[in-house]
Amino acid sequence: MLTLVTGATGFIGGNLARELCRRGYQVRALVRPGSNTLTIQDTPVETVPGDILDRESLTRAMKGCQTVYHCAAAYTYWSRDPSIIHRTNVEGTANVLEAARQADVDRVVYTSTVSTMGRSNGALANEDTPLEPEHLVGNYKKSKYQAEQVALTMAAQGLPVVVVNPTFPVGPWDVKPTPSGRMILDFLLGRIPAYVATGMNLVDVEDVAAGHILAMEKGRPGERYVLGNKNVTLKEILDMLQDLTGRSAPRWRTPLWLAIGAAYIDNLVEDKLLHREPRLPLEGLKVSKTPMYVDCRKSVEELGQPQSPVEAALEKSVRWFNDYGYTNGRSGPR
């Protein structure tokens, strides 16, 4: 069976493409010219040049494909041009799903995010928790919510699309790295002097890749599935990293209001004046006001979503960053 993966040069898409190849699928990847293809090097993945904003390239890439995994996204809390985040995540998703409809593929799995889940006071959020407008903080979260609505609308119109909502994946092949990988790398580089009182749901990225395949095989079109594992505080993650590496975790907890204030100043200097990415993720800190704890039972019970130990996932992430040169004074592989 021939399947197309968009975003195969990214974190989730790269791990997914590798797992599909391991299981014997014929995999094709839509790859933008000039992209770093480390995630799919030394694999039998067929690459097709193109872009999800280029409809003609999508048509070419989907020719002969039975299934499509749409993982491509701008997963970032900052961009020199914020409109790129909207175009990539919303317009790009609409283009992919429309091309899939025209190609009459058997099924599509769309990679959304836990950021589109609502937040329940005192209870774990799940696929049915309503999202309040005030929770749509920043360009990334807004764009992914809008893109998910595009996918659900097209599912209601008959396109066989299943939505998956990964939480905070960690593990190998985080080339860019993503915000979750950046947290681990910053710890390894000694760049986290303090922490804030927040929490998230952590999951092995290889379990997320398996969850995509399970969603393709067993998921119900028009449904959402949270792909996660363990709810942990940020302090617990840092302590786990301390145990894995021997590097001391930060002991000082800074008030969130103070961290956000510092991020505003950092953004003013780095973004507005120097036109480069700030060290402090203002959007990410705003999101962290409410811990992102979720209930993953639907994916576990309906799909058979794996629940590998998150400590092992963190260890794989640490090993990968070390092996690929991110912690020895370089910025990663060239």
N, C-alpha and C positions, 0 to 999 in steps of 0.2 A: 504493500500500500504506500502510495506517495503522499507525503504530508508537507505542507508549507509552514515554516516557522518565521514570523517576523520578530525582529529583536533578538536574533540568535547570537549577535555579537555582544549582547548585554548579559546581566547577571542571571536572571531567571531563565531567559530564552536560551542562553548558552548551556546551562545545566540541563534544560529540557531537551535541547537538540542532542546532547551527548547521551542522555538516557534513552531517547527514542532510537538512536543508532545502536546502543547496547542491546535493545530489545528486538533489533532486526528490522526496524522500519526504514523505508527509503525516505530520506529527509532532504528537503530543499530549503534554502535560506535566502530571504531577500536582504541584500547587503548594500548599504550605501557606499559608493566609491570613496576610498580613502579611510574607511572604518578600520579600527583595530580588530583583527579577526582571531585574536589569541584564543578566545573561548571555543572556537571550532577547529583550531589547528589540529592536524594529525587525526582527523575524523573523516569519514566518507561523505560528509555533508556536501551536497551540490549547492554552489552559490550562484545567485542570479543578481546582477547589479540592478539597483532600483531604490525607490524611496516610497514610503507609504503616502507621501503627498503627491506622488506621480502616479496617476491612475493607469496610464499605459503600462508602466513597469509592473504594476500589480496584476494586470490582466495577463501579461507574459508569465509572471511567476506562478500564477495559479493554474496555468494550462496543464491539464492532466492530473491535478491534485484531487484527492478524495476528501481530505480534511485540512483544516487550517487552525493553527494556534497563533493568535494575535497577541504577542508579548511586547511589541515595540512601544516605547513610551519615553517621554522626557521625565525621568524620575529624579527631580532636583528641586531644591527649595530656593534656588537662585539662578537667574539667567541675565546676561547683559540685555537681552531683548525678551521680556516676559511674554510677548505675543507668540513666540516660538513654542512655549509650553502649551498654550491653547491650541495652536494649529496642529502640533504633533499629536496631542492626546485626544482632541475632539475631532478635528477635520480628518486626521489620519485614520482614526477608528472608523469614521463614517465611510471613508474611501475603501478600507479593507473589507468591511462588511458588505458594502454594495458590490465590490468585485467578487466576493464569495457568493453572493446571491446570483450574480450574472453567470458565474462559473458553475452554478448548481452543485456545489460541494455537498457532501453528505452531512457534515457537521462542522461547527466552529466553536472553539473555546477562546473566550476573551479574558485576558488578564486584567482585572481591575485592581482594587486595593482595599485594605481594611479601613482606609481613610474615608470610604463612602458609607461606613456603618454609623448608625446613630450611637449615642452615648446614654446609658441608663444609670441613673443615680442609685448606687448601692446594689446594682445587679449587673451581671455580665451581658454585654451587647451580643446580639446575634443577627442573622440575616433579616429578621423581621422587625428589628428595632428602628423606629422612625428617626430620620435624620433631621435635626433642627437646623434652620438656616444659619444660626450663629456658630455652628460647628464647622461651616465651610470657610476655613481660614486659609488664605493664601492662594496663589495661582495654581499650584500643583493639585491641591485638594479639590478646588473648584472645577478644574479641567477634567479630573478623573471622574468626578460625580457626573458632569455633563456627558462624558464619553460613555459611562455606564448606562445612562438614560437612553442614549442612542442605541446601545446594544439591546436593552430590554424592549425598546419600542420596536426594533426590527424583529426581535423574537416574537413579539405579539402579532406581528404582521406575517409570520410564517417562516422566518429564517431560523434554522435549527442551531441556535447559539446558546451555549452554556457560559455563565459568568463565574469566574473564580476570583476570590478576594484574599490574596496572600496577606499575612500579617507582617512580621518583621523577619525576613529570612536572613540567615547567616550561613557562611560556608565558602567553598572555593569558587574561583573564577569571577570574583567581584572586581573586574578590571578597572572601572572608572575612578573610585569605587562609589557605591550607592550610599545614601545617608546612614543606613545601618552598618555597612562596612566601614564607613568613615569613622564612626564611633569606635570601632575596634582598633582601627589603624591609629587613631589619635591616642588611644590608650597605650598602644605599643610604642608610640613615639614620645610619650610623656607629656601630651598636650591637654590633659584633662586635670586641671588643678582642683576642681570642685565638682559637685554634682547637684542636681535639683531633685526634688521629691516628685517623681513621676514613675510611670511604669508602662509596659507594653507586653504584647504577646510574641514570644520568640519561637522560631521554627527553623529546622534544618532546610536549606534551600533544595537539597536533594529530595526531601519529602514533598516540597512544593512542586518540583518537577514531576514526581510520581503522582501527585494530586491532579495535575493537569491531565495526565494520561487517563487516570481514573474518571475524571469528569468527562473526557471524550467518550469513554466506554460506557459509563453508567449514569452520568448526569442527565437531569431532565432539562430540556430546552426551556429557556425563560426563567430558570432558577439561578439563585446565587449560592455559592458554597465558600465559606470561610476556610482557608487553608492555613491553619495555625497549629500551635501545640501548647506551650506553657506560658501562663501569665506570671511575669516577674517584674520586680521594681528595677529601676536603673541601678540602684546601689547593689542589688543582688547580681546583676550582670557584671558590674565592675569587680565585685568580690570573686566571681567565678573566673574572670580573666586574671585576677591576682593569683588564684590557686593554680591556674594553668601555666603562667609565665614566671611567677616569682617577683614580678614588678608590683610595687605597692599601689593599692587602689587609693584614690583620693579620700580623705577622711572628713573634709569640710563640706557641709551641705549649705549651698548658697540659696537664699530666698529666690523664688522664681521671679518676683518683680525686679530684683536686683540684676539677675541674669538677663532679663528682657531689656532692661535699661541699658546695660552694657552692650547688648546686641544692637540696639538702636544707634549707639555712638559708633560702634564698629562698622555698621552698615553705612552710616553717613560718610565716614572716612574712606573705607575700602571701596564701596559701591559707587557712591555719588561723586567722590572727589578723585579717586585713583582708578575707578572703572575696572575693578577686579573683584573676585569672589571673596566675601567677608569670611573671617575665621569663625565667627559666631553665627549660627543659622537662626536668624530672627523668626522666620516662618516656622521652623521646627520647634523652637521654644514656645511659640504661641500655641501650637498644636498640643504641646506637652502639658498644658494647663490641666487637662483631664486625662488621667491614665487610660490607655487604649487596651483595656482588658475585654476579652471576648470569649464566647462559648463556641467551641469548634465541634460540638457533637454531631451536627448534621453531616458534615463531611466525613467524620469517622464512621458514623452508622450507615449512611447511604452509599458512600463511595469506598470505604475502607482506607481512608487517608492514614498513612503511616505516622507514628508518633515517636520518632527516634529521639534519644536524649539530647537536649539542647546543649549540654556541656560538651558533648562530642562534636556538635556542629561548631561551637565556638573554637574548639581545638583545631578543627579542620581549617577554619578561617584564619586563625593565627599562623598555622603552618604554611598555608598558601601565601599569605602576605610576606612571610619570611623567605620562602623559597623563590618567590618571583621579584625580589629586590625592592619591595616597598619600605623596608625598615632599615636599609643600609645606606641611607643618604641619597638614594635615587627616588624618583617619583613613580617607580614601577617599570614594567617591561616596555621596551620600545618596539 
